Amino acid sequence: MLFTSFVFIAFLLAILAVYWLLPGPKTQNFLLLFGSLAFYAWGEPRLVVLILVCALTGFLCGLMIERRSDLAGWFVALGSTVAFGILFTFKYFDFFVESMAALSAKIGLSFDPMTLGLLLPIGISFFTFQTVGYLVDVARGQCRAERNPVDFFLFVTFFPQLVAGPIERANHLLPQIKRSRRLEPGDLQWGVYSMLQGYAKKMVVADNLAPIVNRLFEQDNLTGPLVAVGLVGFAFQIYCDFSGYTDIARGTARCMGFRILQNFDQPYFSRSPTEFWHRWHMTLSTWFRDYVFIPLGGSRRDPWRSRFNLFATFLLSGLWHGAAFNFLLWGAYHGALLVLHKAWAELRALDRVRAHRAYRGLARCSTFMLVVYGWLFFRVAEPVLIGSYTRALISDFGSLDLAFLVAFRMAPYIGIALILDLLEPRLTDVKQAEISRPWSSQLVTPLLFLVFVLLAAEAGQRFIYFAF
């Protein structure tokens, strides 16, 4: 069920109408669990079995971790094996079999790969990671094992953030599931504002940029200026597509009295690759930090080991995004950027230079360009084309007039994205999900609705991160 469909709006209004009439969290949670499973089953009912198996395993293993602390590691491994086994089977099995076949052919051992050809369940990377994070947190003593199966299943399946995050933590969402919730004016005010902002990002910016970007990258022999314009367009398309989903998810949850985690914080205003990853897909970045980077040794080892840990973490992050070599290249690219930035930041002799205002402006521009170029690995699957487009960026400066026309067509939508990004922290406390300037927000909210009505794309596009 797409957030951008009339079916979802009708579904949400029906849920809210019944939800706020129910007497307490127990009955409300039953309704939300039923609604969440119905939401997930809307596209392919059979795939609900996967999320139920993942949730049931997580629930039982969590109880056993707490009851048998001496065997906690084994139960974490069991629960993680089931979750990651589901993820590997549906998302990575065919990729690894085909890769092994290709490598074998190069050394003269050819065989026909036996692939499964399974449909990729929406949101599989999100609910599996959320379940594994819960098991590790219980083993570390950072949260108690949940004993109420309804509450735990709702934690795994909560429909606003089920299929594209944010990736929630047990010690943040479970207490909210268990406590009493009342309808407050502030909940609806921030929830409606956030949802309208998300719809504007998605259907006004991302969905209008998508056909322009798609048409550009469908062409052969793109010149450097056209590649550059296409990558800038895709940068804003994917940002507004994904952050728009998060805004709708956070707003929907807030209308039910929940505050789910922030996932974006003006990432394209970052002054370094490190800062970018503190602002982009924040819940995934902190997940990999806490459950991959730190267990590998984090920054506690010698500098070279620390840099290896950082690079390996981002290589895995790239693979998380998709079972393809271009995503591995994307992860390796960002891992290399972070390693280089870490080495640069350690040069104390440049502290006075870095403190200068001109340096900060240059740092923002250079970080933006590096991130935009990195989207090439994300957008283009074929390594040959990646190489061709990179050479064009360096050496082919033709078609400047056409690139200017395409940029002119994109400019209004990119301008709207920038205005929304600059307005949000001035009107709201984004992290706490609160309206900080009520009168200003009451003026902006109808303007957002007007922008949406006038400029929303007629044919809604599927959310990009549904593929992951």
MIBADREN-467533 format. One record per residue (C-alpha): residue number from 1; residue in one letter; y negated, z negated, x negated. Coordinates in steps of 0.001 Angstrom, whole numbers, plus 500000, padded with zeros to 6 digits. Layout:
# MIBADREN-467533
R   pos   code       yy       zz       xx
R   NUM      a        Y        Z        X
...
//
This chain:
# MIBADREN-467533
R   pos   code       yy       zz       xx
R     1      m   500000   500000   500000
R     2      l   496758   501150   498397
R     3      f   493678   498938   498466
R     4      t   491684   502076   499288
R     5      s   493636   502880   502468
R     6      f   492712   502018   506055
R     7      v   496207   500547   506359
R     8      f   495324   497902   503770
R     9      i   492053   497011   505508
R    10      a   493924   496560   508814
R    11      f   496656   494580   507033
R    12      l   494114   492284   505333
R    13      l   492138   491645   508523
R    14      a   495354   490804   510398
R    15      i   496482   488429   507629
R    16      l   493089   486703   507505
R    17      a   492884   486348   511297
R    18      v   496215   484500   511426
R    19      y   495891   482751   508055
R    20      w   492763   480765   508900
R    21      l   494230   479653   512244
R    22      l   497251   478024   510601
R    23      p   497079   474235   510112
R    24      g   497886   473731   506423
R    25      p   499097   475175   503108
R    26      k   502807   475143   504029
R    27      t   502435   477490   506982
R    28      q   499725   479507   505234
R    29      n   502000   480000   502228
R    30      f   504864   481178   504448
R    31      l   502517   483767   505950
R    32      l   501219   484876   502546
R    33      l   504742   485178   501125
R    34      f   505868   487283   504084
R    35      g   502701   489382   503838
R    36      s   503087   489824   500073
R    37      l   506671   491067   500401
R    38      a   505633   493411   503224
R    39      f   502734   494665   501069
R    40      y   505098   495417   498164
R    41      a   507789   496926   500402
R    42      w   505361   499332   502089
R    43      g   505995   502145   499595
R    44      e   509680   501593   498711
R    45      p   511466   498694   500498
R    46      r   514523   498731   498197
R    47      l   512427   497752   495170
R    48      v   511635   494361   496733
R    49      v   515071   493273   495509
R    50      l   513847   493494   491894
R    51      i   510906   491160   492368
R    52      l   513074   488737   494356
R    53      v   515699   488658   491577
R    54      c   512972   488104   488962
R    55      a   511382   485313   491020
R    56      l   514702   483616   491838
R    57      t   515768   483632   488179
R    58      g   512394   482254   487102
R    59      f   512535   479518   489736
R    60      l   516068   478348   488814
R    61      c   515517   478591   485053
R    62      g   512252   476657   485362
R    63      l   514096   473798   487095
R    64      m   516821   473775   484460
R    65      i   514291   473788   481593
R    66      e   512804   470580   482944
R    67      r   516142   468933   483777
R    68      r   517883   469866   480511
R    69      s   515146   469788   477885
R    70      d   517816   469949   475175
R    71      l   518751   473423   476452
R    72      a   515217   474545   477290
R    73      g   515262   477383   474759
R    74      w   518457   478802   476238
R    75      f   517065   478816   479764
R    76      v   513823   480411   478612
R    77      a   515946   483084   476911
R    78      l   518071   483572   480046
R    79      g   515090   483923   482384
R    80      s   513257   486175   479944
R    81      t   516350   488346   479449
R    82      v   516623   488945   483183
R    83      a   512896   489712   483558
R    84      f   512669   491891   480462
R    85      g   516053   493460   481273
R    86      i   514649   494664   484601
R    87      l   511526   495906   482819
R    88      f   513509   497683   480076
R    89      t   515962   499333   482467
R    90      f   513335   500815   484753
R    91      k   510539   501506   482278
R    92      y   511937   501998   478780
R    93      f   515638   502906   478905
R    94      d   515132   506677   479252
R    95      f   512402   506667   476597
R    96      f   514586   504927   474010
R    97      v   517671   507041   474772
R    98      e   515680   510273   474467
R    99      s   514010   509003   471268
R   100      m   517395   508164   469736
R   101      a   518685   511609   470675
R   102      a   515660   513260   469019
R   103      l   516076   511198   465830
R   104      s   519805   511892   465720
R   105      a   519194   515627   466062
R   106      k   516975   515553   462978
R   107      i   519858   514267   460862
R   108      g   522408   516637   462425
R   109      l   524020   514228   464933
R   110      s   523059   515839   468215
R   111      f   524212   514420   471558
R   112      d   523143   514744   475176
R   113      p   521114   511686   476196
R   114      m   522392   510009   479350
R   115      t   519214   509002   481165
R   116      l   518937   507034   484406
R   117      g   515945   508803   485962
R   118      l   514948   505657   487873
R   119      l   511765   505348   489893
R   120      l   509286   503050   488119
R   121      p   508515   500108   490434
R   122      i   504786   499502   490872
R   123      g   503533   496419   489063
R   124      i   506798   495748   487226
R   125      s   505013   494959   483946
R   126      f   502774   492440   485704
R   127      f   505245   490344   487689
R   128      t   507782   490234   484837
R   129      f   505130   489040   482351
R   130      q   503853   486451   484820
R   131      t   507374   485066   485296
R   132      v   508114   484897   481560
R   133      g   504761   483215   480897
R   134      y   505650   480544   483476
R   135      l   509008   479805   481784
R   136      v   507413   479434   478348
R   137      d   504683   477185   479763
R   138      v   507278   474908   481396
R   139      a   509218   474700   478120
R   140      r   506019   473853   476214
R   141      g   505122   471157   478734
R   142      q   501934   472961   479784
R   143      c   502947   472893   483456
R   144      r   505615   471258   485610
R   145      a   508530   473238   486976
R   146      e   507837   474239   490578
R   147      r   510336   472696   493018
R   148      n   509167   474436   496183
R   149      p   510753   477910   496329
R   150      v   508166   479249   498796
R   151      d   505291   478222   496540
R   152      f   506957   479688   493456
R   153      f   507882   482977   495120
R   154      l   504285   483245   496337
R   155      f   503089   482647   492764
R   156      v   505126   485650   491595
R   157      t   504418   487929   494581
R   158      f   500840   487031   495630
R   159      f   499745   490411   496966
R   160      p   496103   490688   495751
R   161      q   497163   490621   492086
R   162      l   500792   491685   492437
R   163      v   500760   495311   491347
R   164      a   497964   495513   488740
R   165      g   497014   491967   487805
R   166      p   495209   489949   486677
R   167      i   498243   488284   485080
R   168      e   497996   484727   486412
R   169      r   499035   481497   484674
R   170      a   501116   478880   486452
R   171      n   498714   476022   485686
R   172      h   495881   478019   487263
R   173      l   497402   479573   490400
R   174      l   500186   477167   491432
R   175      p   497839   474180   492001
R   176      q   495732   476402   494267
R   177      i   498834   477452   496211
R   178      k   499789   473816   496797
R   179      r   496401   472391   497793
R   180      s   494742   472519   501225
R   181      r   492323   475397   501743
R   182      r   489423   475624   504175
R   183      l   487274   478596   505105
R   184      e   483947   478190   503314
R   185      p   480891   480475   503663
R   186      g   480744   480837   499865
R   187      d   484304   482165   499822
R   188      l   483501   484989   502213
R   189      q   480125   485742   500619
R   190      w   481538   486173   497112
R   191      g   484744   487769   498382
R   192      v   482928   490493   500343
R   193      y   480505   491141   497471
R   194      s   483343   491452   494956
R   195      m   485372   493736   497214
R   196      l   482423   496042   497882
R   197      q   481666   496182   494156
R   198      g   485315   497054   493496
R   199      y   485339   499790   496122
R   200      a   482121   501225   494690
R   201      k   483591   501244   491170
R   202      k   486856   502796   492301
R   203      m   485896   505304   494992
R   204      v   482331   506150   493966
R   205      v   482628   506154   490167
R   206      a   486285   506500   489119
R   207      d   487428   508834   491907
R   208      n   484428   511152   491478
R   209      l   484834   511270   487699
R   210      a   488605   511881   487899
R   211      p   488545   515570   489013
R   212      i   485871   516411   486416
R   213      v   487833   514762   483616
R   214      n   491136   516245   484812
R   215      r   489709   519752   484931
R   216      l   488315   519402   481414
R   217      f   491608   518275   479892
R   218      e   493527   520995   481740
R   219      q   491663   523613   479678
R   220      d   492972   525064   476441
R   221      n   490988   525091   473202
R   222      l   488335   522534   474096
R   223      t   485401   522369   471706
R   224      g   484221   519116   470167
R   225      p   481311   518504   472605
R   226      l   483593   519093   475607
R   227      v   486217   516700   474200
R   228      a   483507   514088   473609
R   229      v   482098   514443   477138
R   230      g   485615   514318   478604
R   231      l   486454   511140   476692
R   232      v   483227   509404   477779
R   233      g   483985   510388   481374
R   234      f   487536   509076   481074
R   235      a   486273   505845   479479
R   236      f   484187   505095   482562
R   237      q   486858   506425   484914
R   238      i   489574   504102   483621
R   239      y   487197   501145   483358
R   240      c   485904   501472   486914
R   241      d   489394   502259   488217
R   242      f   490974   499146   486679
R   243      s   488056   496721   486944
R   244      g   487474   498003   490483
R   245      y   491049   497020   491355
R   246      t   490450   493585   489812
R   247      d   487227   493119   491783
R   248      i   488999   493970   495051
R   249      a   491899   491676   494136
R   250      r   489599   488761   493251
R   251      g   487513   489299   496381
R   252      t   490581   489502   498631
R   253      a   492015   486323   497129
R   254      r   488683   484515   497463
R   255      c   488558   485337   501186
R   256      m   491757   483251   501412
R   257      g   490374   480400   499318
R   258      f   491910   481401   495946
R   259      r   490105   482035   492671
R   260      i   492128   484319   490438
R   261      l   491360   484929   486788
R   262      q   488587   487130   485458
R   263      n   489892   490284   483771
R   264      f   486764   492122   482552
R   265      d   483448   491060   481056
R   266      q   481234   494088   480305
R   267      p   483647   495472   477655
R   268      y   481547   498505   476727
R   269      f   478731   496223   475535
R   270      s   480986   494739   472838
R   271      r   479793   494592   469219
R   272      s   483223   494749   467563
R   273      p   486816   495763   468328
R   274      t   487729   492057   468423
R   275      e   485023   491336   470994
R   276      f   486161   494344   473051
R   277      w   489610   492814   473454
R   278      h   488006   489509   474471
R   279      r   486335   491440   477310
R   280      w   488873   494127   478337
R   281      h   492017   493267   480345
R   282      m   491472   489668   479309
R   283      t   494595   488250   480968
R   284      l   496863   490692   479114
R   285      s   495092   489995   475808
R   286      t   495513   486226   476209
R   287      w   499147   486717   477317
R   288      f   499959   488590   474109
R   289      r   497964   486049   472077
R   290      d   499804   483044   473518
R   291      y   503329   484458   473829
R   292      v   503542   487013   470982
R   293      f   500819   486579   468330
R   294      i   500979   482768   468054
R   295      p   504833   482598   468044
R   296      l   504809   485195   465245
R   297      g   502706   482772   463216
R   298      g   499229   483742   464408
R   299      s   496557   483213   461784
R   300      r   498234   480184   460233
R   301      r   500096   482183   457593
R   302      d   498659   483993   454571
R   303      p   496052   486723   455310
R   304      w   498480   489629   454956
R   305      r   501032   488026   457287
R   306      s   498259   487247   459775
R   307      r   497155   490893   459763
R   308      f   500742   492056   460185
R   309      n   501111   489730   463190
R   310      l   497937   491141   464716
R   311      f   499007   494749   464161
R   312      a   502527   494119   465534
R   313      t   501087   492412   468614
R   314      f   498914   495402   469441
R   315      l   501746   497814   468767
R   316      l   503730   495959   471453
R   317      s   500668   495960   473688
R   318      g   500525   499737   473393
R   319      l   504193   499994   474325
R   320      w   503542   497709   477326
R   321      h   501222   500369   478696
R   322      g   503869   503047   478793
R   323      a   507142   504333   477434
R   324      a   505679   507160   475359
R   325      f   504647   507762   471763
R   326      n   500977   508234   472643
R   327      f   500835   504636   473893
R   328      l   502408   503449   470641
R   329      l   499718   505416   468790
R   330      w   497057   503836   471004
R   331      g   498365   500350   470231
R   332      a   498601   501149   466508
R   333      y   495039   502523   466538
R   334      h   493604   499369   468090
R   335      g   495774   497168   465882
R   336      a   494378   498944   462819
R   337      l   490805   498568   464113
R   338      l   491301   494827   464587
R   339      v   492836   494386   461128
R   340      l   489922   496290   459547
R   341      h   487367   494316   461538
R   342      k   488991   491041   460508
R   343      a   488711   492073   456850
R   344      w   485071   493149   457416
R   345      a   484216   489838   459120
R   346      e   485553   487925   456104
R   347      l   482962   489526   453787
R   348      r   480510   486613   453657
R   349      a   478097   488594   451509
R   350      l   477161   490628   454615
R   351      d   476331   487664   456883
R   352      r   472560   488267   456648
R   353      v   473011   491965   457449
R   354      r   475166   491190   460491
R   355      a   472542   488778   461828
R   356      h   469890   491515   461996
R   357      r   469007   492936   465429
R   358      a   469341   496531   464220
R   359      y   472876   495782   463018
R   360      r   473810   494407   466451
R   361      g   472601   497600   468131
R   362      l   474471   499767   465642
R   363      a   477580   497597   466095
R   364      r   477512   498160   469875
R   365      c   477155   501924   469477
R   366      s   479869   502225   466823
R   367      t   482287   499998   468783
R   368      f   481724   502085   471903
R   369      m   482429   505301   469985
R   370      l   485578   503881   468407
R   371      v   486878   502681   471778
R   372      v   486043   506006   473453
R   373      y   487878   507946   470752
R   374      g   490854   505617   471219
R   375      w   491103   506697   474869
R   376      l   492209   510097   473539
R   377      f   495603   508556   472649
R   378      f   495786   507030   476117
R   379      r   494744   510150   478074
R   380      v   496647   512857   476150
R   381      a   500421   512560   475851
R   382      e   501146   515375   473366
R   383      p   500593   514496   469664
R   384      v   499791   518173   468920
R   385      l   496924   518132   471415
R   386      i   495671   514800   470067
R   387      g   495451   516394   466613
R   388      s   493797   519522   468008
R   389      y   491146   517559   469915
R   390      t   490472   515358   466888
R   391      r   489878   518415   464702
R   392      a   487569   519839   467375
R   393      l   485506   516644   467400
R   394      i   485026   516937   463645
R   395      s   484538   520658   463141
R   396      d   483977   522621   466384
R   397      f   480489   522174   467863
R   398      g   480517   525077   470307
R   399      s   479903   525085   474081
R   400      l   477005   522640   473839
R   401      d   475365   524099   476958
R   402      l   478548   523698   479024
R   403      a   479069   520162   477686
R   404      f   475502   519326   478711
R   405      l   476126   520597   482253
R   406      v   479331   518562   482563
R   407      a   477563   515461   481217
R   408      f   474734   516018   483710
R   409      r   477284   516107   486533
R   410      m   478904   512872   485328
R   411      a   475635   511059   484653
R   412      p   474941   509690   488198
R   413      y   478370   508053   488397
R   414      i   478169   506606   484879
R   415      g   474689   505330   485763
R   416      i   476069   503551   488844
R   417      a   478802   501967   486699
R   418      l   476231   500659   484219
R   419      i   473979   499299   486992
R   420      l   476921   497472   488589
R   421      d   477886   496001   485219
R   422      l   474345   494803   484523
R   423      l   473775   493424   488037
R   424      e   476974   491396   488360
R   425      p   476215   488605   485835
R   426      r   472658   488363   487179
R   427      l   473802   487771   490747
R   428      t   477060   485905   490254
R   429      d   478911   483492   488030
R   430      v   481727   485940   487303
R   431      k   484129   483465   485700
R   432      q   483806   480849   488455
R   433      a   483638   483473   491232
R   434      e   480416   482072   492672
R   435      i   477219   483684   493982
R   436      s   474426   482358   491750
R   437      r   471526   484085   493562
R   438      p   472344   484090   497296
R   439      w   469209   485885   498520
R   440      s   469438   488650   495930
R   441      s   473140   489154   496607
R   442      q   472463   489392   500355
R   443      l   470118   492271   499575
R   444      v   472488   493989   497142
R   445      t   475619   493685   499342
R   446      p   474399   496102   502070
R   447      l   473127   498446   499342
R   448      l   476622   498488   497836
R   449      f   478041   499330   501247
R   450      l   475493   502135   501652
R   451      v   476318   503571   498209
R   452      f   480010   503431   499112
R   453      v   479508   505207   502470
R   454      l   477297   507944   501015
R   455      l   479049   508647   497708
R   456      a   482712   507613   497999
R   457      a   485140   510398   497099
R   458      e   486839   511935   500127
R   459      a   490302   512004   498588
R   460      g   491141   508586   497127
R   461      q   492980   508623   493808
R   462      r   495918   506398   492944
R   463      f   494983   503453   490693
R   464      i   495694   504371   487064
R   465      y   497300   501038   486184
R   466      f   499890   501408   488950
R   467      a   501754   503448   486325
R   468      f   502214   500360   484156
//
